[in-house]
Amino acid sequence: MESESIAAVEIFFFPFVGGGHQIPMVDMARIFAHHGANSTILSTPKHALPFQDLIKRDQSSGLSISIHILNLPENVDIANTDMSASPQTDTSILQESLQSLLLQRRPDCIVHDMFHRWCADTIDSYGVTRIIFSGNACFARCVQENVRLYKPYENVSSDSEPFVVPGLPEKIEFTKSQLPGFFRNQQNGHQRRFPISGKKEFGVVVNSFYELEPAYAEYFRNEMGNKSWLVGPVSLCNNNVQDKFERGKKTSMDEQRILSWLDGQTPNSVLYISFGSIARLTTDQLVEVGYGLEASNVQFIWVVGRVFKSTENDQTNQGSVLPSELEYRIRESGKGLIIHGWAPQLLILDHPAVGGFMTHCGWNSTLEGVSAGVPMITWPISAEQFDNEKLIADVLKTGVKAGSMHWTSWNDNPPPTLGRDKVETVVKRLMGGGEEVAEMRRRARELAEKAKKAIKEGGSSYKDVDALIQELKSMKKVGNPIDTLDHQMVSKELSI
């Protein structure tokens, strides 16, 4: 009975302004609210717009969740609200507003995105328990840490020669060309470590589930020394059509048109293609994808997103990147549905007609594909996407590789074009049936069932959410040291 007298845990969630990080953290805040925490999402006036209706619906259903707007100078905001802010976006203009908030309200914990690089010192100076959200899987963190630690790429003679990443639970191979630029450029003195540990954070929350990557969850915790809670897949908190359709942004195509088209297809016959909100393909690459899809004779939904502009004066726009005759033939044949811009990905992936997913291997997309039980065509481009490809194709064996071999930063020229013949071949391989694909589908369905069980009462992620809340409650019960110690002592206490 004594524990019932303790007030509910109050948690601030401070997402990054890019959609790939904002969307899952909003879902995470909702999950913690479902578990009884008082969740507050910190955002800017414009960046709160895409999810404010979602939060209002949660409030009307009785959840203790809210949005706190961080004040900005008049007519100023960070980046834009098209969900495509790059990891390099500077958000430090929010520091003063965050400080003002912490002077007024002292939460039990702040979960902040790792790309708010400035905010750790600010939060620590107020003695608030701080947890990091990285947006990646344990697998990717383990791979990158061991590449950084052992430098196996130094022993190869070319960018295309494969090497094994030492120390991992399984044999994982890379080529030097697939590594992020900060590894390849170390001879110039450039080296970077992912900002996961080394300061005073209380731990790390991971949008994953234990059954997906058990060996790497253990390695991340025990070998790398990260106190962590696996709380995903967070996207599974969206369990109605309206939530799925409005998640992120409103699409340019009516949901009923999308669903009606899918309803007219046979089960597992449709390939869904999306390269995420940040990746930029050249017009030439999009054309090759288009002709490859057409030649494959497979039904598909294709999200045509951002296009790489070679110069500042390049006037390429999303509405005219495909040859008009190609787009016309696709639409007239009924073989494909083309969506320009944003698409309701969860709604599409969950439809029984969808039997494959061509993806850039961003972690959100990867995990959403896993949760839907859909095998994938992996086409990584940047960030930790090549790591995610290895997890899907080599470890879980629920996908086939398109053949992408060159890691490219967001601002660099895109990698060499994969031709239409390669696109056609890999699409036919995944969507054409056969024993190999049947086995992939079986494994994918099993993982999807495990994902759904993980977030339900008694599941691994459900237990991790409760475990974190209970730990924060225990700190509240005994009296958080921030209430009695000065800030210097707090910093010392939290670093132990």
C-alpha positions, 0 to 999 in steps of 0.5 A: 500500500505504501507504494500507492501513495507515491506520486506517478513518475513524471518523465519529459521526452525531448525528441529531435526535430527530424522525423526519424527520431521525433516519431518514435519518441512520441510513440515512446512517450505514449507507451510510458503514459499507458504504463501510468507515467505522466509523459510530457513531450517537449517540442517547438511550435511548428514541430508539435503540429504533426502529432498534436491531434494524436496526443489530444486523442490520447488525452481524451482516452484518459492518458496522462500525456501532454505537449510542452512548447519550448519558446523561441524568438519570434518568427524563429524555428529550427529546420523545417517540419517536413520530417527531413532534418539532418542529424547535423541540425543545431538545436541549441537555440532551445537551451534557454527555454529548456533551462526556464522549464527546469527552473519551474518543473523538476521531472523525475527523468528526462529522455532526450535524443542523442542529437541534442548534443548540447543538452546533456550538460544543461540537464545534468546541471539541474541534477535531473535523471537523464536517459538517452534515446539513440534511435538505433538497435543494439546490434548497430551499436555493438557493430560500430563500437567494435569497429571503432575499438578494433579497427579491422578495416586497417587490415584490408587492401581495398575498399571492396575487400571484406573483413570480419568485425571482431568480438561479436556473437556472430560472424559479421562482414563488412567492406570498408566502402560500407563504413561511415566516412568518419572511420574511413577518414581516420588517417586525417585525424577524424574519429567519432564515437556515438554519444551513448556513454561517457557522461552522467546519463542514467541509461539508454532506452532502445526502440527494439525488443529482446527477442529480435536481437538477444545476443546483442542486447546482452552484449550491449548491456554486459560487454559494453556496459550500457544500462539499457531498457528495450521498450519497442517496437514503439510503433505498435502503440498505433493500433487504429487506422487514424493513428497509422494514417496521421503518424508523422505527416498527412499523406498527399493521397487519401487513405481510402484510395490507398486501402481500396487499391490494396484491397483489390490485390491478392495476399503477399502480392504487393511490394512496398518501396520507400527510402525514408524521409532523409535519403535523397536519390538522384533522378537517374536512380529513381528512373532505374528503380521505376523501369526495374519495377515495371519490368518485374511485373510485380504489383507495388506501392512506391513512395517517391521521396526527396531528390538529390539536387546537384547544385543550388540552382537545380530546380528538380521537384518531387512532382516531375522526377519520373519520365511522364510516359513511365509514370503514365504507363504505371498508373494506366496498367494498374500495376503500381500506386505512386505516392509523392512525398509522405506515405502512411507506412504503418497502414500500408505495411500492415495490409495483408496484400503487402508481401515485401518491403524495399527499404533504405534500412533506417531503423524505424522502417526496419523495425516496422517491417519486422513488426508487420512480418514482411521480408525486405529488400535492403538498400542501405545508404547512410547512417547505421543502415548498412548495420541494419542490412546485416541484421536483416539479411545475414542474422535474421535472414528475412531479407535480400540485398539489393547490392548497395555497397557505398556508404554516403553522407546526407550531403555528399553525392549519392552512390553509384546507380543500381541499374534497372536489371539489378532492380528487376532481378532482386524484386523477382527474387523476393516476390517470385516465391520459391522455397527461399522466400517461403522460409523468409516469410515464415521467419518474418511472421515469427518475428512479428508475433514475437514483436507483438508479444513483447509489448503486451503485458508479460512481454519483454518490452512491457517488463522493461518499461515497468522496470524503468518506471519502478526504478524511478519510483524507488528513487522518488521514494527514498528521496532523489539526491538532487533535492539535498545536494548541490549541483556539483555533488549531483554530477559526482553522484550520477557519474558513479 
